[in-house]
């Protein structure tokens, strides 16, 4: 299953450390408010796609599941 991570902060990193160990999960994309931050996260964890906006990632037709790691106010 291809997963997208919405947010690239502390919680996203904790969750992703577990996700990368799961055989049935493909860490596919990450989105952050800054493309540079998303790219840094993607490089660190091996995501093939990084987006500089949440809307862009949510438009990716290959993502099957989105894990939201942003604070509820975002």
Secondary structure, DSSP 8 states (H G I E B T S, - for coil): -EEEEE--SHHHHHHHHHHTT-TT-EEEEEE-SSHHHHHHHHHHHT-SEEESSHHHHHT-TT--EEEE-S-TT-
